[in-house]
Amino acid sequence: MKILVICQYFYPEEFQINDICVELIHRGHQVTVLTGLPNYPTGIIPDEYKHGAKRHEIVDGVEIIRCFEITRGKGIVGLGKNYLSFCISASFKALLLRKNFDVIYVYQLSPILMALPGLLLKKITGKKLFLYCCDLWPESIKILVKNENSGVFWACKTISSYIYRRCDCIGIQSKAFIEYFNNVHNLPENRLKYIPQFANEEYLKQDFDEIHKGTNFVFLGNIGIGQNLDCVVKAVEKIKDIPDFKIHIVGDGSYLEELKQLVHSAELDNFFVFYGRQPASSMPKYYKFADACLLTLRGDSIIGQTIPSKLQGYMAAGKPVIAAIGSPTSQIINDSGCGLVVAAGDYIGLGIIMKRFLLNREKYVNCGQAGREYFRQNFTRKQYVDVTEKTLKELAEGKCCV
């Protein structure tokens, strides 16, 4: 197939769509990616991409076409400029593209607007459009737009419904999204396909055991309000009398500075270590000294029903998972036996299971292997791309999402 992929974020930014496109190339398909200028999450474009450079390049066999965008700013205004600039620029660029592709594949992170160039091309060419939904809209902006009765939120919901309903098939990473799409966006279940995210399978082959003093809990990934790391801080307050444990936070995000201030205000600086954003190639170093990995999400919206991709990473690395999160993630943790879990936001419960792990680590030595086995059965890249490739082929042949 000749596949046109649309995503605002792509190499050298680190998202799973990079690996998906390379795997599709390896399977004999031609892949063209319509994307923006790399500046996530800092808002800074690397020097080699400035002044019109590298607007058209080929990386690992993937043809990359870059559109202009205003770099990411702070707050809703800064992000709004970034989102709109890519949407408009990519739509104009789409009109100039060769129209010989067989199917359109939108890898939808935030914003939902990145799908509009795909809808434009669908209308012009009559090709089917598959959208893989990583971020639910308008749910994803509730952190920034708290008033659901506001004009801004209403506009976002209207645009989101317009886009989702015009996709031929939508891939979802959590079965809990089925009810949401049906109730909020009036989409029938037969237009939705469950395709859980994957993680680096190379972790399965690596030994991440290390002898060290004390106990290390590690959190890796984006640090935003939605990750609810306040819950971890409050849990640590409950168990701070237990000696020799640390919380290692590896990542960056809009909530990082507030989180640091919260830790300082609670006088817990001695328990927390912050490393900032690290490249994916550095992750093995942090898994090496992790005795368990932390996973938290807010539970007050459908976003809490997401299965965070870091869960798959934790499982592939063979690390016990300590979580305060909603279903279906909690169900996966319980079914796999990969760790301990309490309800989202339950900081008292999180403190209890962290304490249980600290005082009885030998009871959980098999959790890591159980997680790896569950990962092999459910979360490999091959499994993800198999279903995605089959879906794209069906759509290219004119079939509906089945």
GUKEMAR-160361 format. One line per field, with one value per residue (C-alpha): residue in one letter; x, y, z. Coordinates in pm, 1 decimal, always signed. Example, Ala and Ser with C-alpha at 12.3 -4.5 7.8 and 13.67 -1.06 7.14 Angstrom:
2
r (a / s)
xx (+1230.0 / +1367.0)
yy (-450.0 / -106.0)
zz (+780.0 / +714.0)
END
This chain:
402
r (m / k / i / l / v / i / c / q / y / f / y / p / e / e / f / q / i / n / d / i / c / v / e / l / i / h / r / g / h / q / v / t / v / l / t / g / l / p / n / y / p / t / g / i / i / p / d / e / y / k / h / g / a / k / r / h / e / i / v / d / g / v / e / i / i / r / c / f / e / i / t / r / g / k / g / i / v / g / l / g / k / n / y / l / s / f / c / i / s / a / s / f / k / a / l / l / l / r / k / n / f / d / v / i / y / v / y / q / l / s / p / i / l / m / a / l / p / g / l / l / l / k / k / i / t / g / k / k / l / f / l / y / c / c / d / l / w / p / e / s / i / k / i / l / v / k / n / e / n / s / g / v / f / w / a / c / k / t / i / s / s / y / i / y / r / r / c / d / c / i / g / i / q / s / k / a / f / i / e / y / f / n / n / v / h / n / l / p / e / n / r / l / k / y / i / p / q / f / a / n / e / e / y / l / k / q / d / f / d / e / i / h / k / g / t / n / f / v / f / l / g / n / i / g / i / g / q / n / l / d / c / v / v / k / a / v / e / k / i / k / d / i / p / d / f / k / i / h / i / v / g / d / g / s / y / l / e / e / l / k / q / l / v / h / s / a / e / l / d / n / f / f / v / f / y / g / r / q / p / a / s / s / m / p / k / y / y / k / f / a / d / a / c / l / l / t / l / r / g / d / s / i / i / g / q / t / i / p / s / k / l / q / g / y / m / a / a / g / k / p / v / i / a / a / i / g / s / p / t / s / q / i / i / n / d / s / g / c / g / l / v / v / a / a / g / d / y / i / g / l / g / i / i / m / k / r / f / l / l / n / r / e / k / y / v / n / c / g / q / a / g / r / e / y / f / r / q / n / f / t / r / k / q / y / v / d / v / t / e / k / t / l / k / e / l / a / e / g / k / c / c / v)
xx (+0.0 / +88.0 / +1.9 / -24.9 / +32.3 / -67.0 / +63.1 / +183.1 / +468.4 / +730.2 / +1102.5 / +1321.1 / +1041.4 / +993.9 / +648.7 / +535.9 / +425.8 / +796.1 / +833.1 / +498.4 / +596.5 / +935.4 / +767.3 / +521.4 / +819.5 / +980.3 / +656.7 / +685.0 / +454.9 / +534.1 / +486.1 / +470.5 / +434.0 / +286.8 / +410.7 / +524.7 / +853.5 / +1009.5 / +969.7 / +790.3 / +792.4 / +1033.3 / +897.0 / +1249.8 / +1320.3 / +1661.0 / +1910.3 / +1922.9 / +1549.3 / +1550.1 / +1540.2 / +1355.6 / +1600.6 / +1494.3 / +1138.6 / +1150.9 / +1367.0 / +1374.4 / +1454.1 / +1461.7 / +1273.6 / +993.5 / +929.6 / +878.3 / +713.0 / +720.3 / +479.2 / +524.1 / +399.1 / +429.2 / +628.6 / +460.9 / +396.0 / +276.1 / -87.7 / -396.3 / -306.7 / +42.0 / -81.0 / -373.7 / -138.2 / +71.2 / -228.8 / -398.1 / -78.9 / -9.8 / -371.4 / -379.9 / -31.8 / -80.1 / -415.1 / -253.3 / +37.2 / -210.1 / -353.1 / -8.6 / +64.3 / +67.4 / -271.6 / -157.2 / -188.1 / -429.3 / -537.6 / -504.7 / -378.2 / -408.4 / -214.2 / -409.9 / -236.4 / -332.3 / -474.5 / -767.0 / -718.8 / -427.4 / -690.1 / -847.0 / -591.5 / -679.8 / -1051.4 / -974.8 / -782.8 / -1055.0 / -1308.1 / -1083.0 / -962.9 / -1241.3 / -984.2 / -1076.1 / -943.4 / -826.5 / -767.2 / -581.5 / -693.8 / -420.4 / -578.0 / -953.8 / -1099.7 / -1243.6 / -1161.5 / -790.8 / -842.5 / -1050.4 / -732.3 / -696.3 / -1066.3 / -1234.3 / -1578.2 / -1761.9 / -2032.9 / -1789.5 / -1789.5 / -1435.2 / -1524.4 / -1844.1 / -1646.4 / -1387.0 / -1656.6 / -1838.3 / -1518.7 / -1414.3 / -1749.5 / -1737.7 / -1394.8 / -1454.5 / -1785.8 / -1627.8 / -1351.2 / -1412.5 / -1257.4 / -1114.7 / -856.2 / -887.2 / -627.9 / -880.1 / -1208.0 / -1352.2 / -1349.2 / -1626.6 / -1900.8 / -1751.8 / -1747.5 / -2098.6 / -2247.8 / -2050.2 / -1977.4 / -2264.8 / -2033.1 / -2146.1 / -1921.6 / -1866.1 / -1666.2 / -1422.9 / -1134.5 / -946.3 / -569.4 / -371.6 / -42.8 / +292.2 / +638.1 / +1001.0 / +1032.5 / +1409.6 / +1342.4 / +1230.0 / +1585.4 / +1758.8 / +1847.6 / +1748.4 / +1837.5 / +2090.3 / +2214.5 / +2184.0 / +2090.6 / +1739.9 / +1431.3 / +1376.8 / +1033.1 / +1061.2 / +812.0 / +894.0 / +705.8 / +508.2 / +442.7 / +111.2 / -190.3 / -352.0 / -74.1 / -183.5 / +159.3 / +16.2 / -115.7 / +241.4 / +349.8 / +58.2 / +128.0 / +492.3 / +380.5 / +196.3 / +498.7 / +790.9 / +888.8 / +996.5 / +1372.3 / +1573.6 / +1342.6 / +1342.8 / +1101.9 / +1276.7 / +1086.7 / +1216.1 / +1038.7 / +917.3 / +587.2 / +361.6 / +323.0 / +689.0 / +764.9 / +442.5 / +522.2 / +868.1 / +712.3 / +458.9 / +739.2 / +931.9 / +627.3 / +565.7 / +932.0 / +987.9 / +1288.0 / +1500.3 / +1262.2 / +1238.7 / +1495.2 / +1409.2 / +1595.7 / +1403.0 / +1329.2 / +1559.0 / +1591.5 / +1435.1 / +1784.3 / +1853.4 / +1553.6 / +1742.2 / +1963.3 / +1662.3 / +1496.2 / +1823.8 / +1795.7 / +1413.9 / +1274.7 / +919.5 / +760.0 / +485.8 / +173.8 / -91.9 / -373.6 / -661.5 / -988.4 / -1240.4 / -1294.7 / -1280.9 / -908.5 / -869.5 / -984.6 / -678.9 / -419.0 / -97.3 / +172.6 / +422.3 / +242.5 / +360.2 / +712.9 / +714.6 / +590.1 / +841.8 / +1122.6 / +1007.5 / +942.2 / +662.8 / +397.8 / +262.9 / -41.5 / -331.0 / -540.5 / -880.6 / -1006.2 / -915.9 / -550.7 / -618.1 / -776.1 / -463.1 / -241.8 / -462.1 / -506.9 / -136.0 / -20.5 / +242.9 / +197.2 / -31.8 / -308.5 / -564.6 / -827.6 / -723.4 / -655.1 / -651.0 / -330.4 / -396.1 / -431.8 / -124.7 / +74.4 / -45.2 / +61.1 / +394.6 / +452.4 / +350.8 / +606.4 / +878.5 / +834.6 / +780.8 / +972.5 / +1044.7 / +669.7 / +672.4 / +981.3 / +766.4 / +564.5 / +817.4 / +821.4 / +441.4 / +427.9 / +669.2 / +465.3 / +144.3 / +326.8 / +438.5 / +80.7 / -82.0 / +143.6 / +413.0 / +476.4 / +406.5 / +60.0 / -11.8 / +108.3 / -62.2 / -403.5 / -324.1 / -196.9 / -504.8 / -733.1 / -554.5 / -574.1 / -946.4 / -1004.4 / -783.8 / -1001.0 / -1310.5 / -1429.5 / -1562.2 / -1405.5 / -1494.1)
yy (+0.0 / +364.5 / +506.3 / +876.3 / +933.9 / +1263.5 / +1354.2 / +1687.9 / +1510.4 / +1288.0 / +1213.4 / +1344.1 / +1382.7 / +1053.2 / +904.8 / +552.1 / +657.8 / +665.9 / +292.3 / +212.4 / +381.7 / +207.2 / -129.5 / -61.9 / +16.5 / -314.6 / -489.8 / -352.1 / -50.4 / +304.2 / +554.2 / +933.3 / +1139.1 / +1488.6 / +1649.4 / +1972.8 / +2121.5 / +1935.9 / +2143.1 / +1917.2 / +1965.4 / +2258.5 / +2483.7 / +2509.2 / +2400.8 / +2227.0 / +2434.2 / +2180.8 / +2231.4 / +2612.5 / +2847.9 / +2608.1 / +2319.4 / +1953.8 / +2028.3 / +1714.1 / +1420.5 / +1042.6 / +869.1 / +488.1 / +468.0 / +698.4 / +1006.4 / +1306.0 / +1630.0 / +1909.2 / +2199.9 / +2536.9 / +2576.9 / +2833.3 / +2670.5 / +2561.8 / +2840.0 / +2838.8 / +2825.8 / +2790.6 / +3083.3 / +2955.1 / +2603.9 / +2737.0 / +2921.5 / +2607.0 / +2384.7 / +2618.4 / +2698.9 / +2332.8 / +2262.2 / +2550.8 / +2492.6 / +2116.6 / +2167.6 / +2390.6 / +2147.4 / +1860.1 / +2026.0 / +2010.3 / +1647.6 / +1370.0 / +1202.9 / +848.8 / +708.6 / +424.8 / +514.8 / +797.3 / +721.5 / +993.5 / +923.9 / +1157.8 / +1298.8 / +1643.5 / +1839.5 / +1679.8 / +1953.2 / +1758.2 / +1533.6 / +1814.2 / +1789.5 / +1419.9 / +1497.2 / +1748.4 / +1485.9 / +1228.0 / +1466.9 / +1544.7 / +1191.3 / +969.4 / +761.6 / +603.2 / +755.3 / +560.0 / +759.0 / +613.9 / +804.6 / +852.0 / +1158.6 / +1188.3 / +1524.6 / +1739.1 / +1550.2 / +1625.8 / +2001.2 / +1993.1 / +2063.4 / +2394.6 / +2472.8 / +2381.2 / +2525.5 / +2275.8 / +2534.5 / +2783.4 / +2873.3 / +2742.4 / +2397.4 / +2385.2 / +2472.9 / +2203.0 / +1942.4 / +2039.2 / +2021.8 / +1693.9 / +1529.6 / +1659.1 / +1502.8 / +1171.1 / +1107.5 / +1155.3 / +899.6 / +561.3 / +377.2 / +485.4 / +285.0 / +305.4 / +204.6 / +128.5 / -61.6 / +190.0 / +444.2 / +257.3 / +389.7 / +740.7 / +756.5 / +617.7 / +856.5 / +1176.5 / +1159.5 / +932.3 / +677.3 / +313.7 / +39.9 / -110.3 / +198.9 / +144.8 / -101.0 / -185.8 / -167.6 / -137.5 / +49.7 / -127.6 / -74.8 / -148.3 / -526.3 / -502.0 / -457.7 / -821.8 / -933.1 / -708.4 / -775.4 / -473.9 / -622.7 / -428.6 / -470.7 / -147.9 / -18.6 / +90.8 / +78.6 / +286.5 / +372.0 / +515.9 / +716.7 / +767.3 / +986.5 / +1304.8 / +1513.7 / +1692.6 / +1750.5 / +1440.4 / +1216.7 / +1306.0 / +1284.4 / +1479.8 / +1140.0 / +1008.9 / +1307.1 / +1258.3 / +884.0 / +946.4 / +1178.8 / +879.9 / +647.3 / +885.3 / +713.7 / +403.3 / +425.3 / +389.6 / +458.2 / +717.2 / +837.9 / +899.2 / +1118.3 / +1090.0 / +1322.2 / +1672.2 / +1844.3 / +2134.7 / +2032.6 / +1966.4 / +2293.0 / +2279.2 / +1922.7 / +2023.2 / +2303.1 / +2063.0 / +1826.9 / +2115.1 / +2251.6 / +1907.4 / +1894.3 / +1575.5 / +1687.2 / +1405.7 / +1146.9 / +1277.8 / +1295.5 / +1479.0 / +1404.1 / +1607.1 / +1490.1 / +1211.3 / +1050.6 / +709.7 / +562.7 / +648.4 / +464.9 / +137.7 / +326.1 / +418.4 / +78.5 / -68.1 / +81.8 / +64.2 / -182.1 / -89.2 / +159.4 / +405.0 / +465.1 / +723.4 / +901.2 / +1123.9 / +937.1 / +1220.5 / +1190.3 / +940.2 / +1019.2 / +812.1 / +512.6 / +543.9 / +267.2 / +474.8 / +350.0 / +358.4 / +54.1 / -150.5 / -16.1 / -108.5 / -458.4 / -515.2 / -409.8 / -668.1 / -424.0 / -454.7 / -185.3 / +15.0 / +209.6 / +434.0 / +425.6 / +337.6 / +43.6 / -100.8 / -45.1 / -178.4 / -486.4 / -548.7 / -517.5 / -759.6 / -1004.8 / -1014.3 / -1022.2 / -759.9 / -548.0 / -373.8 / -126.6 / +96.0 / +332.9 / +653.9 / +933.9 / +703.5 / +836.5 / +658.8 / +329.7 / +407.6 / +468.2 / +135.4 / -67.6 / +117.7 / +31.2 / -328.0 / -348.1 / -183.4 / -423.7 / -742.2 / -703.9 / -1074.2 / -1140.6 / -952.6 / -1094.5 / -1272.2 / -964.7 / -852.0 / -1183.9 / -1201.4 / -857.8 / -962.4 / -1270.4 / -1066.7 / -816.2 / -1092.1 / -1208.8 / -866.9 / -566.1 / -633.4 / -400.3 / -687.9 / -738.2 / -364.9 / -331.2 / -657.2 / -516.4 / -169.2 / -307.4 / -531.6 / -235.1 / -11.9 / -285.9 / -331.7 / +41.8 / +66.7 / -205.0 / +0.1 / -203.1 / -50.5 / -86.4 / -440.6)
zz (+0.0 / -37.4 / +303.3 / +386.9 / +759.6 / +920.0 / +1264.4 / +1397.6 / +1579.6 / +1418.5 / +1413.9 / +1576.9 / +1833.1 / +2014.5 / +1959.2 / +1875.2 / +1527.3 / +1432.9 / +1499.2 / +1338.0 / +1012.4 / +1001.5 / +1061.5 / +777.3 / +551.3 / +651.6 / +550.0 / +198.8 / +210.4 / +96.8 / +378.0 / +347.8 / +665.4 / +670.6 / +991.3 / +1155.1 / +1269.5 / +1562.5 / +1880.4 / +2130.6 / +2428.1 / +2463.5 / +2190.3 / +2048.7 / +1690.5 / +1652.0 / +1450.6 / +1167.9 / +1101.8 / +1101.4 / +801.0 / +573.6 / +613.6 / +599.8 / +491.1 / +277.4 / +384.6 / +395.8 / +726.4 / +752.8 / +425.1 / +542.2 / +329.4 / +559.8 / +446.9 / +704.2 / +735.7 / +899.9 / +1254.1 / +1531.4 / +1808.8 / +2131.5 / +2380.3 / +2737.7 / +2838.7 / +2625.5 / +2397.6 / +2320.6 / +2254.3 / +2050.0 / +1813.7 / +1774.8 / +1707.9 / +1459.1 / +1266.9 / +1193.7 / +1100.9 / +851.2 / +710.6 / +674.4 / +501.0 / +237.3 / +200.9 / +161.8 / -149.9 / -312.6 / -229.2 / -486.1 / -455.9 / -540.7 / -187.0 / -107.1 / +245.2 / +500.1 / +850.1 / +1115.8 / +1435.9 / +1661.0 / +1963.2 / +2088.3 / +1917.4 / +1736.8 / +1474.5 / +1325.1 / +1163.3 / +955.7 / +669.8 / +653.7 / +624.8 / +350.4 / +154.4 / +212.8 / +59.0 / -238.5 / -312.3 / -180.3 / +9.5 / +342.6 / +665.0 / +969.6 / +1289.1 / +1586.1 / +1895.3 / +2154.8 / +2318.4 / +2366.3 / +2270.6 / +2412.6 / +2735.8 / +2698.3 / +2731.6 / +3049.4 / +3242.8 / +3056.7 / +3000.7 / +3327.3 / +3248.2 / +3028.1 / +2965.2 / +2814.5 / +2447.0 / +2407.2 / +2537.3 / +2332.4 / +2017.9 / +2090.8 / +2147.5 / +1828.1 / +1620.0 / +1783.6 / +1709.5 / +1352.3 / +1297.1 / +1472.7 / +1297.1 / +954.4 / +1007.8 / +846.9 / +1139.9 / +1477.3 / +1665.9 / +2044.0 / +2303.5 / +2579.6 / +2556.4 / +2801.5 / +2516.8 / +2334.7 / +2560.6 / +2548.3 / +2168.3 / +2155.4 / +2413.0 / +2349.6 / +1976.4 / +1866.5 / +1704.9 / +1676.5 / +1812.5 / +1466.2 / +1367.7 / +1657.6 / +1679.2 / +1999.3 / +1938.3 / +2265.0 / +2256.1 / +2264.8 / +2413.1 / +2331.4 / +2297.9 / +2336.6 / +2709.0 / +2721.6 / +2641.5 / +2893.5 / +3254.4 / +3462.4 / +3801.0 / +4007.2 / +4361.7 / +4560.4 / +4902.8 / +4988.2 / +4766.0 / +4453.1 / +4316.5 / +3964.4 / +3759.0 / +3390.4 / +3145.3 / +3100.4 / +3410.3 / +3375.3 / +3594.9 / +3447.3 / +3579.2 / +3932.8 / +4092.4 / +4384.9 / +4487.7 / +4515.9 / +4727.8 / +4967.6 / +4985.5 / +5073.9 / +5355.0 / +5503.9 / +5497.7 / +5545.4 / +5872.5 / +5679.4 / +5614.6 / +5294.0 / +5003.1 / +4725.0 / +4456.8 / +4123.0 / +3875.1 / +3518.3 / +3277.3 / +3205.8 / +3154.3 / +3236.0 / +3601.5 / +3685.2 / +3863.6 / +4065.9 / +4161.8 / +4283.5 / +4487.5 / +4636.6 / +4739.3 / +4894.0 / +5078.8 / +5227.1 / +5337.5 / +5138.9 / +4934.0 / +5076.4 / +4932.8 / +4574.4 / +4294.9 / +3970.7 / +3646.9 / +3390.4 / +3037.0 / +2915.7 / +2570.6 / +2515.6 / +2477.0 / +2843.3 / +2986.9 / +3058.4 / +3302.4 / +3515.6 / +3489.2 / +3613.0 / +3961.2 / +3982.8 / +4235.1 / +4132.7 / +3892.9 / +3983.7 / +3775.3 / +3860.3 / +3675.4 / +3771.2 / +3791.3 / +3757.8 / +3381.8 / +3096.5 / +3065.9 / +3380.9 / +3174.6 / +2950.7 / +2951.3 / +2974.8 / +2738.4 / +3024.7 / +3168.9 / +2870.8 / +2918.8 / +3285.8 / +3204.8 / +2925.2 / +3159.5 / +3411.7 / +3695.2 / +3954.9 / +3908.4 / +4202.7 / +4085.9 / +4180.9 / +3867.2 / +3725.3 / +3527.7 / +3273.6 / +3372.7 / +3721.1 / +3566.3 / +3356.4 / +3665.4 / +3859.8 / +3571.8 / +3493.5 / +3856.1 / +3774.9 / +4087.0 / +4332.8 / +4253.6 / +4427.3 / +4288.2 / +4114.9 / +4362.2 / +4665.8 / +4820.9 / +5151.0 / +4966.7 / +4755.9 / +5073.4 / +5211.2 / +4906.5 / +4884.0 / +5250.0 / +5185.0 / +4905.1 / +5115.4 / +5406.1 / +5204.3 / +4878.8 / +4858.7 / +4813.8 / +4482.8 / +4315.6 / +4054.6 / +3956.2 / +3696.8 / +3515.6 / +3525.3 / +3363.0 / +3090.9 / +3009.7 / +2984.5 / +2764.6 / +2525.4 / +2488.5 / +2443.8 / +2386.8 / +2127.5 / +1835.0 / +1595.5 / +1741.4 / +1716.5 / +1357.2 / +1251.0 / +1344.6 / +1210.0 / +879.2 / +840.6 / +910.9 / +659.9 / +392.8 / +448.7 / +419.2 / +107.6 / -48.1 / +26.0 / +323.0 / +644.8 / +986.1 / +1099.6)
END
